[in-house]
Amino acid sequence: MDLIDRKIVAALQRNGRLKISELSEAVGLSPTPCARRVANLEESGVISGYSARVDQAKMGLPVTIFVAVELERQSAGALQAFEKAVRRFDQVMECYLMTGTRDILLRVVAEDLPDFDRFLEDRLMRVPGIRNTRSSFTLRTMIQRDALPAC
């Protein structure tokens, strides 16, 4: 990736709905080479997709909970089984394999505390292989970025 590719990525992170004509002007290229670069960035996986930022509270899911999960076993099979099970849960927005005392960190969204309780009891705790969970509720979001830092 050269400087122009990085400018393209930065511009599209700020506004993924830019037309090629607007993007090409912003990065100092004519439209055809700009479109080729965007296509190359998409093909190479640097740009992995486009989406809309949605306000989770306005969608009726104002509560964010981080759930640290300790598994009974950390084998490849146990991790794969856990991941497969958790992929089915729409409330899980992110799932990370971690170092340290907790094996997995989930970011979960919920309508309210009873909704999260139902998720925990009826869904997550029914996944085989979980030894322990620890939940932390967010009070407010202080920083949330969608764009990676410029390199």
C-alpha positions, 0 to 999 in steps of 0.5 A, a space after each residue: 500500500 502506498 500513500 494514495 491507497 492509504 488516503 483512499 482507505 482513510 477517506 472511505 473510513 470517514 465516508 463509505 458512501 463517497 462516489 468515485 468522482 468525490 473520492 478521486 478528487 479527495 485523493 488527487 487521482 482521476 476517477 478510473 485509476 481511483 476506481 481500480 485502486 478501490 477494486 484492488 483494495 477490496 480484492 486484497 481484503 484491505 477493504 473487507 466490506 461496507 456498512 452503516 453505523 447504527 445507534 444501538 440505543 435508537 435500535 432498542 439495545 442501549 445496554 452494552 455488557 462485556 462478558 469474560 468467559 473462562 472455558 473448562 478446556 482451552 483445546 482447539 476443539 473446545 475453542 471451535 465449539 464455543 465459537 460455533 455456538 456463540 456465532 448463533 447469538 445475535 446479541 454478541 457483537 464481538 468475540 475475542 480470544 484473550 490471554 490471561 485469566 479469561 479465555 474469551 471476551 464478548 461484547 454483548 448488547 441488550 434491551 435492559 437487565 432482564 433481557 441480558 439475564 435471559 440471554 445469559 441463562 437461556 443462551 450463553 450458559 447453555 453452551 457446553 464447556 464454560 467454567 465461569 463467566 464474569 459480566 461488566 456493564 458499561 455506564 457510558 461510552 467514552 471513546 468509540 472509533 470506527 476508523 483505524 489510525 492513519 499509517 
